Amino acid sequence: MLYLALVHHPVLGRKGEVITTSVTNLDIHDIARSCRTYGVSNYFIITPVKKQQVLVQEILDHWNTDLENSYNPDRTSALSFIQLKESLGQMMEDIAKKHDTSPFVVSTGANFKGFDGECSDPKLQELIASEKPVVLLFGTGWGLHQDALELADYKLAPIYGSAEDDYNHLSVRSAVAIYLDRLRNIRA
């Protein structure tokens, strides 16, 4: 059972400080579509900022109206399983309550110096295929803060590009799509 969380707090600022980032409309839509395409059970947006929560809810409500639903039912289908949570703790409690067990937490990050394995790791693949809940954490800003990383049971290897100058700064929605494709389309 695979879940995904886009974390807006606690994340890092460019100087390594704890910050809260803003939710973007593109991340709401594009990540939901990737999640829906790759069979993610729920997409959680994590933000403690009330105004951001209101904004997300307004966007979701807009696309779930009858007029918009009939115009673009695929978008409505993708957005229908988004859950808004104030904190990672709240999300973890909700998943644990639903499954009677704590989720296995997998963190991602472009800035990881050390990691536990790749998407093709047989143990990770076995967990994702099982009934145990697995949640993928994606950070915004300059990555997940240590408080979020401490929840992780497993750190996935970063996505490395092919830039000769070590440039490595994908948008989070691009990273989500790449990781989900790698996790769900393992070839023997």
Buried (B, 14 or more C-beta within 10 A) or exposed (E): BBBBBBBBBBBBEEEEEBBBBEBBEEBBBBBBBBBBEBEBBBBBBBBBBEEBBEBBEEBBEEBEEEEBBEEEEEBBEBBEBBBBBBBBEBBBEBBEEBEEEBBBBBBBBBEBEEBBBEBEBEEBBEBBEEEBBBBBBBBBBBBBBEEBBEBBBBBBBBBEEEEEEEEEEBEBBEBBBBBBBBBBEBEE
